[in-house]
Amino acid sequence: MLRAATSKVIRQGALAARRGAPLGAPRLQEFHASYRREEEAKAEVPTEPADNGTAKSLYGIAAGITLAVPAIHYEWYLVNEETQLAACFICFCGVVYQQFGTVIFEALEEDGNKTLVEMNAAEDGVIDSLTSTIEEIESQAGIVEDIEAVKDLKIETYAKLNEVGKVKPLYNFKSQVEKLLAAIAAEESASQEKEKMALMEEATAAVSAEFSSSKVLQKKSLANAIAMLKGSKTGDDPVKEAYLNFFADKKKAAEKINEAEEAKASREAMIAKLNSVAKNDKFYFEFDASGSPKMTA
């Protein structure tokens, strides 16, 4: 029982000796994932710790020797292989702590700083991602109003297209009628010019034949031409009289022709041409046999 008490006292003394901080003891470093506030950084002022470790160690060694000598002498504590092994281990730990404590501390501190930098970078990435997400959500706050505006604009556009759709056929119909009227006018003008040319050719041929067969007309025509060149007074122009007589005879002959049949034939030819134009240009209407328009679309 006395040995147990003595052993307990010696262990307490050794523990007290070990509690004294050595000269090369590293300082503790606290790690935290978040940034330190500027107020805390400014408030922290590094101070030199009081060098009390050496004195405490000396007190612990003296107390240990004082208690160990009578304990071993009176065999209160038996020194055996366990004691030697424990002493070797304690010496090894002390040497490692004294000689390599700073190196181990610096290695651990470097790893801690790297871990802190990586955690800060990860936190920055998360903050940036959350910030961009918040901005995107804020930008999408008015998407409902934009969709409603697009919908209203679409409805308005469709309404305008419907109005245009009502007017467009009327415009096309007007253009088609104007085109047919222009075609009718061009056809009538071409027909009149053609009839005039044919009538003049026929009159010229008839007068030439009349003068070729009559010596008297040739003599009158020559005398009239000589008198005109001399500037003397002449009578009626025989050529002019011949043309006037031809047109008078042509008028009498035209009065005997049935105008209704001629107009009918001319109208049928005109209707055929107009229907051909309407069919080729895909008009909305055509003309029947009587000349009345009828819708086809």
Stockholm file with secondary structure:
# STOCKHOLM 1.0

chainA/1-297         MLRAATSKVIRQGALAARRGAPLGAPRLQEFHASYRREEEAKAEVPTEPADNGTAKSLYGIAAGITLAVPAIHYEWYLVNEETQLAACFICFCGVVYQQFGTVIFEALEEDGNKTLVEMNAAEDGVIDSLTSTIEEIESQAGIVEDIEAVKDLKIETYAKLNEVGKVKPLYNFKSQVEKLLAAIAAEESASQEKEKMALMEEATAAVSAEFSSSKVLQKKSLANAIAMLKGSKTGDDPVKEAYLNFFADKKKAAEKINEAEEAKASREAMIAKLNSVAKNDKFYFEFDASGSPKMTA
#=GR chainA/1-297 SS CHHHHHHHHHHHHHHHHHHSCCTTCCCCCCCCSSCCCHHHHHHCCCCCCCCCHHHHHHHHHHHHHHHHHHHHHTTSSCCCHHHHHHHHHHHHHHHHHHHHHHHHHHHHHHHHHHHHHHHHHHHHHHHHHHHHHHHHHHHGGGHHHHHHHHHHHHHHHHHHHHHHHHHHHHHHHHHHHHHHHHHHHHHHHHHHHHHHHHHHHHHHHHHHHHHHHCHHHHHHHHHHHHHHHHTCCCCCCHHHHHHHHHHHHHHHHHHTSCHHHHHHHHHHHHHHHHHHHHHHTTCSEEECTTSCEEECC
#=GC SS_cons         CHHHHHHHHHHHHHHHHHHSCCTTCCCCCCCCSSCCCHHHHHHCCCCCCCCCHHHHHHHHHHHHHHHHHHHHHTTSSCCCHHHHHHHHHHHHHHHHHHHHHHHHHHHHHHHHHHHHHHHHHHHHHHHHHHHHHHHHHHHGGGHHHHHHHHHHHHHHHHHHHHHHHHHHHHHHHHHHHHHHHHHHHHHHHHHHHHHHHHHHHHHHHHHHHHHHHCHHHHHHHHHHHHHHHHTCCCCCCHHHHHHHHHHHHHHHHHHTSCHHHHHHHHHHHHHHHHHHHHHHTTCSEEECTTSCEEECC
//
